[in-house]
Amino acid sequence: MVNQMRHSNLPLMNLYERVLSILSCQFVDEVLIDAPYVVTSSLVASLNITEVLHGTVSEHAHKKDRRLTSRYKYPIEAGIFNMLDSPSNFKVEKILQRIQKDRGTFELKFERKMKAENAYYEGKRVGSN
């Protein structure tokens, strides 16, 4: 779903990495894998959700944004939706820029390691004859 919406070969981490990252946060009690995109009254009731938070640093961080208000319509109406001030303006785009900038360096490092590994195994093969 993320890749369909953002069109950038996202997310960067696989599902398990994302879940472990979120669970490592001291303020997180549980992670709902494959959660529905729209937070409905039945979801809130079934999971006993008391607060729905959304960070201020996001592509859709304003309550006036159509996608935000449609996705969080019920929590907003129920008074359990709150915007959480993000401590920085760090976004996925910055991570992607770093990856693209350092890609050449990583590729050279990988090539050197592959050559060293191949030389090691070639030496093992030649030495065993």
N, C-alpha and C positions, 0 to 999 in steps of 0.2 A: 504494500500500500504506500509506503514512504516513497519508493522509487517512482511509482505512478504519479504521485502528487508533486514531487520535487524535480524529477527528470535529471538527476545528477549521479546516477549509479549509487544512490544512498539506500540504506544506511551504511556507514563505514564499518561498523562492527556487526557481527552476526547476532542472532537472537540471544544466544547464551551469554555472549560478552556484554550485551546491553543489560540483560537481566542481572548479571552479577555486579555490574557497575552501579545499577540503581539500588540493589539490595545492600551494597556497601555503605550507602548513605544512612547515617544514624537516625534520620527522621522518617525513614521508610519502614512500614510494617510489613507490607506485602506487595507483590508485583502481579498484576493480572496479565498473563500472556494472552495475546490475541484479543485484547480489549476492543470493544466496538468503538468506532470513530466518534459517534454521537453519544453523549452521556445522557441516558434516559432516566425517567423516574423509576422504572423497574430495576435498572442496574443499581441506582442509588439505594433503593429499598433492599434488594437482595444481598448487597454487600455491606449494608449498614454504613454507607459513606456519609460522613458528617461535614466534609469540606473538600471542595474541588479547587485546586490552585493552578494558576498559569503564570509563567514568568513574563516579565516585562520586556526581556530581550528575546524576540521571536519575530518571524515574518508576519504573524497574525496576533500581535500582542495587544491590540486596542479593542476595547469592548465594541466599538462602532464597526469594526471589521465584520462583514457579512459572514465569513467562514467561522469566525470565533463565536459570534452570537448564535449561529445555527447549530454549531457543534455543542455549545454549552448552554443552550436555551433553557433547559430545565433547571440546571444548577443556578443560573442567574435569577430565574423567576422564584426559585425556592430560597434564595438568599444564602446559598452555601458556596457561591463562586467568589473567589478572591484573586486579585492580581498580586503576585509576589515580586517585589523589587529584586531584579537580578543583580548580583554583586559586580558583574562585569558585562561588557558588551561583546564577549567572545562568542562567535558563531561558527557554524559548520563551514561557512565559506572561508574563514581564516585557516582552518585545518586543511581544507582542500588546496588553498594557495601554498601552504607550507609543503604539502606533499608534492605538488607540481614543481615547486622551486627546488626541492631536494631530490627529485626523481633521478636525475643524472648521476648524482653522487651515490645513491643507493644501487643503481644499476652497475656502476663501475666496481663498487664493493662486492656485489654479488658475483660479477664476472671473475674478479680476483679470487674469491673463495672457491668458485667452481673450478678454476684452473688449478688451484692448490689441491683441491680434493681429487681431481682427475689425476694429477701428478702423483699423489700419495697412492692411489689405487693402482696406477700403472707401475709404480715402484714395487708394490706388493706382488703384482702379477709377474713381473720380470724376475723378482727375487725368488719366487717359488719355483721357477723352472730349473 
